[in-house]
Amino acid sequence: MQIRLRAIFASLAAGATAGTDQLVIRDGASGVGTIIWQADLSVPANGGDRVQLSNLDIRATPGNSLTVEFVNGLGQARETVNGEGDIIPVGYPLFMS
């Protein structure tokens, strides 16, 4: 079996300091798995940025976890991640529901 990510919503809201953070999807555990997708989110002071994607087919290697996380830790910021996925048999055709 494989874990498959189908949709993701992530937001970054800054406090008094502007900055950039990186959102990553890892094939494996948090902090150590191979990064298989990434996006930079930049925010002005007291502003926000977001990523909202659907109809995805991002898969972990069979037997691995799939982790979605921010990696840079922007100070005084609020990070939110919401993902939707499923578990499929190995070899399942791409983009099949």
CORSULRA-V25808 format. One line per field, one symbol per residue. psi: psi as a letter, one per 30 degrees, with the letter a starting at -180 (. if undefined). A space follows every 50 residues. Layout:
psi = ???
//
This chain:
psi = lkkkkflkkklkklbfklaklkklkkialkfflkkfklkkkkklkgalll kjklhlikklkkflljkklkffikkhlkkkkklkaaklkkgkkkgk.
//
